Amino acid sequence: MAALSWAQGLPTGSVATEIDLGKYFQGHSGCFVVYDYGRNTYTLYNPGICSTRFTPCSTFKIANSLIALQTGVAPDTSFLIRYDSTKHPINSDILSAEPFIRWPYDQTMTTAFRFSVVWYYQEIAKSIGETRMQQYVDSLQYGNKNISSGIDHFWLSGSIKISADEEVELIKKLVDNRLHGFSLATQEKVKGIMLRESNDRYRLYGKTGGGEIAPDSTIGWFVGFVTTGSNRYVFALNIFVKSFADLSGHQVDLTKRILHGLGVL
């Protein structure tokens, strides 16, 4: 491990340590950052990549859910939108794979978040509208805050970009219920739909994301937080592979292996 004298994208004066996690990435490029509440320290793998902004893909569903609930576009996480195959046709080539097999059905926010249903959140974003979306993206200080490439796809390899460091700072504020412009109830509801795994040792909350960012280059994200009996941790991971098919949820397994190796899980 090596202490970093500074860490771009993290709060000024942060205590940050660089660590070699290359064995987990198995030759793939990527990065990992975790914040330890108990020690008030950051641990980073590839800090240069951690501070670089990329498309958030479906990790933006965290922000989209917050904004939908706060504006009342979605009264609650049980808010239902009926599936319309004429508006949102789904390529039959992907319908046999997870999570896409879950997409051509009516969805609530809870199910759409769990199965990363793009069409549901596109409808949510259009109902929020550009003016309110920009207002709340600014309030969240979300990456470069640029939604100019279209209200229903700016997060899908579009104009908005965010770094792993910035994802961690956003999730930290959510964990602490201190997101500016968002009620306690809204923040608690979103944390509720982020819960992925719960046992007698820890609770794991998070959201995956993935999408093509260049020919033969796809980014995979997993961002979230862990609570244990005595501590809390916030993390963000990205990994770069050749195609979306190469992800197959790999970013979640990779993150859990790293967190196990660090003694978090």
C-alpha positions in Angstrom: 0.0 0.0 0.0 1.1 3.6 -0.6 -0.3 6.8 0.9 -1.5 9.3 -1.6 -0.6 12.9 -0.9 -3.8 14.0 -2.8 -6.7 12.3 -4.5 -8.4 14.2 -7.2 -12.2 14.0 -7.0 -12.2 13.4 -3.2 -12.7 16.0 -0.5 -9.7 18.2 0.2 -7.5 16.8 2.9 -8.8 13.3 2.5 -6.6 10.4 3.8 -6.2 8.1 0.9 -4.2 5.0 0.3 -3.4 3.3 -3.0 -3.6 -0.5 -3.1 -2.8 -3.1 -5.8 -5.9 -5.0 -6.7 -4.7 -6.1 -10.1 -5.1 -9.8 -9.3 -8.8 -9.4 -9.0 -9.2 -7.6 -12.4 -7.3 -10.4 -14.2 -5.8 -8.2 -16.9 -8.8 -5.9 -17.4 -8.5 -2.2 -16.9 -10.6 -0.6 -14.2 -10.6 1.0 -10.7 -12.0 0.6 -7.2 -12.5 3.1 -4.4 -13.9 2.4 -0.9 -14.5 4.8 1.9 -14.3 3.4 5.5 -16.5 5.4 7.9 -14.9 4.0 11.0 -11.4 5.1 9.9 -12.5 8.1 7.8 -10.1 6.9 5.0 -10.3 6.0 1.3 -8.6 3.1 -0.3 -8.1 3.2 -4.1 -7.0 1.0 -6.9 -5.9 3.0 -10.0 -6.6 6.4 -8.6 -6.2 8.0 -12.0 -9.1 6.0 -13.4 -11.1 6.6 -10.1 -10.9 10.4 -10.8 -11.8 10.1 -14.5 -15.4 10.7 -15.6 -17.3 8.1 -17.7 -20.9 7.5 -18.6 -22.8 6.3 -15.5 -25.1 4.0 -17.5 -27.7 2.4 -15.1 -26.0 3.7 -12.0 -27.9 6.9 -12.8 -31.1 5.1 -11.7 -30.1 6.0 -8.2 -30.4 9.7 -9.1 -33.3 9.2 -11.4 -35.2 7.5 -8.5 -34.4 10.2 -6.1 -35.6 12.9 -8.5 -38.8 11.1 -9.4 -39.8 10.6 -5.8 -38.8 14.1 -4.7 -40.8 15.7 -7.6 -43.8 13.4 -7.1 -43.5 12.0 -10.6 -43.4 8.7 -8.7 -45.5 8.9 -5.5 -43.7 5.9 -4.1 -41.4 3.0 -5.1 -44.5 1.0 -5.9 -45.4 3.4 -8.7 -46.5 1.3 -11.7 -45.9 2.0 -15.4 -47.6 -0.3 -17.9 -45.3 -1.8 -20.6 -46.0 -0.7 -24.1 -44.3 -2.8 -26.7 -45.0 -0.3 -29.5 -43.1 2.5 -27.6 -40.4 0.3 -26.3 -39.8 -2.8 -28.5 -37.1 -5.1 -27.1 -34.7 -6.9 -29.4 -35.6 -10.6 -29.4 -31.9 -11.5 -29.5 -31.5 -10.5 -25.8 -34.9 -11.6 -24.4 -33.5 -15.0 -23.3 -30.9 -13.4 -21.0 -31.0 -11.8 -17.6 -32.1 -9.1 -16.8 -33.7 -8.5 -20.2 -36.1 -11.4 -19.9 -37.8 -9.3 -17.1 -38.2 -6.1 -19.2 -41.4 -6.7 -21.4 -43.7 -6.5 -18.4 -45.4 -3.8 -16.3 -42.9 -2.5 -13.8 -42.8 -0.7 -10.4 -39.8 1.4 -9.5 -38.7 -1.4 -7.2 -38.8 -4.0 -10.0 -37.4 -1.6 -12.6 -34.5 -0.8 -10.3 -33.8 -4.4 -9.5 -33.8 -5.6 -13.1 -32.3 -2.4 -14.5 -35.3 -1.8 -16.8 -34.2 1.1 -19.2 -37.6 1.8 -20.7 -39.2 2.4 -17.2 -36.6 5.0 -16.3 -36.8 6.6 -19.7 -40.5 7.2 -19.1 -39.7 8.5 -15.6 -37.2 11.0 -17.0 -39.6 12.3 -19.7 -42.2 12.9 -17.0 -39.6 14.8 -14.8 -38.7 17.0 -17.9 -35.5 18.8 -18.8 -36.0 21.8 -16.5 -36.6 19.9 -13.3 -34.0 17.2 -14.2 -31.3 19.8 -14.7 -32.3 21.5 -11.4 -31.9 18.3 -9.4 -28.8 17.1 -11.3 -27.2 20.4 -10.4 -28.4 20.0 -6.8 -26.8 16.6 -6.6 -23.6 18.0 -8.2 -23.7 14.9 -10.4 -20.5 14.7 -12.3 -20.3 17.1 -15.2 -24.1 17.8 -14.8 -24.6 17.7 -18.6 -28.0 16.4 -19.7 -27.9 18.0 -23.2 -27.9 14.7 -25.2 -31.6 14.0 -24.6 -33.9 13.7 -21.6 -34.4 9.9 -22.1 -30.9 8.8 -22.8 -28.3 11.3 -21.5 -27.0 8.7 -19.0 -26.9 5.9 -21.6 -23.4 6.6 -23.1 -24.6 10.2 -23.6 -23.5 13.6 -22.4 -23.5 13.1 -18.6 -20.2 11.7 -17.1 -19.2 10.9 -13.5 -16.1 9.5 -11.9 -15.9 6.6 -9.4 -14.7 9.2 -6.8 -17.8 11.3 -7.4 -20.0 8.3 -7.2 -18.6 7.6 -3.7 -19.2 11.1 -2.6 -22.8 11.0 -3.8 -23.5 7.7 -2.1 -21.9 9.0 1.1 -24.4 11.9 1.2 -27.2 9.4 0.6 -26.1 7.1 3.4 -26.0 10.2 5.7 -29.4 11.5 4.5 -27.8 14.8 3.5 -28.5 15.2 -0.2 -29.4 18.8 -0.8 -32.9 19.3 -1.9 -34.1 15.8 -1.0 -36.3 14.8 1.9 -35.4 12.2 4.5 -38.3 10.1 3.2 -37.1 10.2 -0.4 -33.5 9.2 0.6 -34.7 6.3 2.8 -37.0 5.0 0.0 -34.1 4.9 -2.5 -31.8 3.2 -0.1 -34.6 0.6 0.4 -34.7 -0.3 -3.3 -30.8 -0.5 -3.4 -30.7 -3.4 -0.9 -29.3 -6.5 -2.7 -28.2 -8.8 0.0 -28.8 -9.2 3.7 -27.5 -11.7 6.2 -26.4 -11.8 9.9 -23.0 -10.2 9.0 -23.7 -7.4 6.6 -26.2 -5.6 4.3 -25.1 -4.9 0.7 -26.7 -2.0 -1.2 -25.9 -1.0 -4.7 -26.6 -0.5 -8.4 -24.9 -1.9 -11.4 -24.5 -0.3 -14.8 -22.9 -1.2 -18.1 -22.7 0.1 -21.6 -20.5 0.6 -24.7 -18.2 3.6 -24.5 -16.2 3.0 -27.7 -15.8 0.2 -30.3 -14.7 -2.9 -28.5 -14.9 -1.2 -25.1 -17.7 -1.5 -22.6 -17.7 -0.1 -19.0 -19.2 -2.0 -16.1 -20.1 -0.3 -12.9 -21.1 -1.3 -9.4 -21.6 1.4 -6.8 -23.2 1.3 -3.4 -22.5 0.8 0.3 -22.2 -1.9 3.0 -23.4 -1.8 6.6 -22.0 -4.2 9.2 -22.7 -4.5 12.9 -20.0 -1.9 13.7 -19.2 0.0 10.5 -20.2 1.4 7.1 -18.4 1.4 3.8 -19.1 3.2 0.5 -17.7 1.8 -2.7 -17.5 2.3 -6.5 -16.0 0.0 -9.1 -15.6 0.2 -12.8 -14.1 -2.4 -15.2 -13.6 -2.3 -18.9 -14.3 -5.3 -21.1 -14.8 -5.8 -24.9 -18.6 -6.2 -25.0 -21.7 -6.1 -22.8 -21.9 -9.9 -23.0 -18.6 -10.1 -21.2 -20.0 -8.3 -18.1 -22.7 -10.9 -17.2 -22.9 -9.4 -13.7 -19.1 -9.8 -13.3 -18.8 -6.4 -11.7 -20.8 -7.5 -8.7 -18.8 -10.7 -8.1 -15.6 -8.8 -8.6 -16.7 -6.1 -6.0 -17.7 -8.8 -3.5 -14.3 -10.6 -3.9 -12.5 -7.3 -3.3 -14.6 -6.5 -0.3 -14.0 -9.9 1.1 -10.3 -9.5 0.5 -10.3 -6.2 2.4 -12.2 -7.7 5.3 -15.3 -5.7 4.7 -17.7 -8.7 4.0 
